[in-house]
Structure formats: C-alpha cells, structure tokens
Amino acid sequence: MAIGFVLITTKPGKEQFVRDALDDIEYVTNKWILFGEFDLIARIQSDDEFTLTKTIVENIRPIEGIIDTRTLIGAEL
C-alpha cells in the first residue's frame, strides 16, 4: 500500500472549488482546508507508488485553481 499527502496552494477564493474537485478523484481518501502556508491537504492511498504518483500528476495537479503542490510520500521502514 502507498500513502501520500499533497499540500496544495490555490488561487485566492478557489479553495472550496479545488476541495470539491478532489471528491471526484478515486484515490483521494480525505482532504482538509488549512490555514497557513498551504490552503488544502489531500490524503491519497493506492496499492502501489506508481498509481499514487500518476494520480497526483494526472488528476490533482491539473485541477483549475491550483497554483502549487508539495507531495509527501509515506515510507514503510
């Protein structure tokens, strides 16, 4: 199992639009609006890292209203 967290910066006023768009992405398991440096955080979970990164690159980053993302991928040690 692969788990990642995507920290998202949006254009001003686009936080709710982006949060709603995350609802349509299969591997997004949760999301929260934040206060501070980032506007949202999304938890992504899939069976493998390939699907995880593909979801981030192809489905999350292109959402209208997103300015920047930072991704944290969990590691099993």
C-alpha positions in Angstrom: 0.0 0.0 0.0 1.2 3.5 -0.8 0.1 6.6 1.0 0.8 10.2 0.2 -0.2 13.7 1.4 -0.4 16.5 -1.1 -0.1 20.0 0.2 -2.0 22.4 -2.1 -1.8 26.1 -2.7 -4.7 27.6 -4.6 -5.6 30.8 -6.2 -7.4 33.1 -3.7 -11.1 32.1 -3.4 -10.6 28.7 -5.2 -10.2 26.6 -2.0 -13.7 25.2 -2.0 -13.7 24.6 -5.8 -10.5 22.6 -5.5 -11.7 20.7 -2.4 -14.9 19.7 -4.3 -12.9 18.6 -7.4 -10.9 16.3 -5.1 -14.1 14.4 -4.4 -14.1 13.1 -8.0 -10.6 11.5 -7.7 -10.7 7.8 -6.9 -7.6 7.5 -4.7 -8.2 10.7 -2.6 -9.3 9.3 0.8 -9.6 12.5 2.7 -9.0 16.2 2.4 -8.9 19.2 4.7 -8.8 23.0 4.2 -5.8 24.5 6.1 -4.8 27.9 7.4 -1.2 29.0 6.9 1.3 28.4 4.1 -0.9 25.9 2.3 -4.6 26.0 1.6 -5.5 22.3 1.5 -4.1 18.9 2.2 -5.3 15.7 0.5 -4.5 12.2 1.6 -4.0 9.8 -1.3 -3.9 6.0 -0.9 -3.4 3.3 -3.6 -2.0 -0.2 -3.9 1.4 1.0 -5.3 3.5 4.1 -5.7 3.1 4.2 -9.5 -0.7 4.7 -9.1 -0.2 7.2 -6.3 2.2 9.4 -8.3 0.1 9.0 -11.5 -3.0 10.2 -9.6 -1.1 13.2 -8.3 0.5 14.2 -11.7 -2.5 13.4 -13.9 -5.5 14.1 -11.7 -4.6 16.5 -8.9 -2.1 19.0 -10.3 -4.2 19.9 -13.4 -7.2 21.0 -11.3 -8.1 24.5 -12.2 -7.3 26.9 -9.3 -4.2 25.0 -8.1 -1.1 27.1 -8.1 1.4 24.7 -6.5 1.6 21.3 -4.8 4.1 19.7 -2.4 3.9 15.9 -2.0 4.9 13.8 1.0 5.0 10.1 0.3 5.0 7.8 3.3 7.6 5.1 3.5 7.4 1.7 5.2 10.6 1.1 7.2 
